[in-house]
Amino acid sequence: MPSQSLNLLFLCSMNQWRSPTAERIYGRKPFFNARSGGTSSKARHRVSHTDVHWADVIFVMENKHKRRLQAKYPELMRYQNVHVLDIEDNYKFMDPELVDILQRSIDPILADYS
């Protein structure tokens, strides 16, 4: 586990299903602070400069989310650790299959930060 809390930012398009699920899972774990957002202008919470600056690690669900971040925040993104999870928008909030996929994808990455 990390020696201090890591700030994790989870992003999808609309901030409706995938990223809020990841935020719920990791926000409840010790050593992690979690936020979620969306890259769409219609997202429930649109990712902001403040979110990107706050994050130690950013997880995006698809490559298009990473490209959108890099286009909107080129200077900030130069110094960010971004991991593309390749999880399509096929799940509802807290879908057990989504939870399993997220944990199998994210846990090994976070192990590298310990």
C-alpha positions in Angstrom: 0.0 0.0 0.0 1.1 3.6 -0.5 2.9 5.3 2.4 0.4 8.2 1.9 -3.0 8.6 0.3 -3.1 8.6 -3.4 -5.6 10.8 -5.2 -7.3 8.8 -7.9 -9.4 10.4 -10.7 -11.7 8.1 -12.8 -13.1 9.4 -16.1 -15.6 8.3 -18.7 -17.8 10.3 -21.0 -20.9 11.1 -19.0 -19.8 10.4 -15.4 -22.9 8.3 -15.1 -21.9 4.6 -14.8 -18.3 3.5 -15.1 -16.3 6.3 -13.4 -18.8 6.7 -10.5 -18.6 3.0 -9.9 -14.8 3.2 -9.8 -15.0 6.2 -7.5 -17.3 4.3 -5.1 -15.1 1.2 -5.0 -11.8 3.1 -4.4 -13.1 5.9 -2.4 -14.0 3.4 0.3 -10.5 1.8 0.4 -7.8 3.0 2.8 -5.0 5.0 1.3 -7.0 6.3 -1.6 -9.0 9.5 -2.2 -11.3 9.1 -5.3 -13.1 11.5 -7.6 -14.8 10.9 -10.9 -15.8 13.0 -13.9 -16.8 13.0 -17.5 -15.2 14.4 -20.6 -18.5 15.3 -22.3 -19.9 18.8 -22.0 -23.1 17.0 -20.8 -21.4 15.0 -18.1 -22.9 15.0 -14.6 -19.6 16.3 -13.4 -17.4 17.6 -16.1 -13.7 17.0 -15.4 -12.0 20.3 -14.5 -8.6 21.8 -14.3 -8.8 21.4 -10.5 -9.6 17.7 -10.8 -6.6 17.0 -13.1 -4.3 19.1 -10.9 -5.5 17.2 -7.8 -5.0 13.7 -9.2 -1.9 11.6 -8.6 -3.2 9.0 -11.0 -5.8 9.2 -13.7 -7.8 6.3 -15.0 -9.8 6.7 -18.2 -12.2 4.1 -19.5 -11.3 4.6 -23.2 -8.5 6.1 -25.3 -10.9 8.9 -26.5 -11.1 10.2 -22.9 -7.3 10.4 -22.7 -7.2 12.3 -26.0 -9.9 14.7 -24.8 -7.9 15.4 -21.6 -4.7 16.0 -23.6 -6.5 18.4 -25.9 -8.2 20.4 -23.2 -5.3 20.4 -20.6 -2.1 20.0 -22.6 0.2 21.5 -20.0 -1.3 19.7 -17.0 -1.4 16.4 -18.8 2.3 16.5 -19.6 3.0 15.6 -16.0 0.1 13.1 -15.3 0.1 9.4 -15.0 -2.8 8.2 -17.2 -4.0 4.6 -17.5 -6.4 3.6 -20.2 -8.6 0.7 -18.9 -10.3 -0.1 -22.2 -13.7 -0.6 -20.6 -16.6 0.0 -23.0 -19.8 1.7 -22.0 -21.8 -1.5 -21.5 -22.6 -1.4 -17.8 -24.8 0.2 -15.2 -23.7 1.7 -11.9 -22.2 -0.9 -9.6 -22.8 -3.8 -12.1 -21.0 -6.8 -10.5 -19.3 -7.5 -13.8 -18.1 -3.9 -14.1 -16.9 -4.0 -10.5 -14.9 -7.1 -11.2 -13.4 -5.7 -14.4 -12.4 -2.5 -12.7 -10.7 -4.2 -9.8 -8.8 -6.7 -12.0 -7.7 -3.7 -14.2 -6.9 -1.2 -11.5 -5.5 -3.2 -8.6 -2.3 -4.3 -10.4 -1.6 -0.7 -11.4 -2.1 0.6 -7.9 0.3 -2.1 -6.6 3.1 -0.3 -8.5 2.5 2.7 -6.3 3.2 1.0 -3.0 
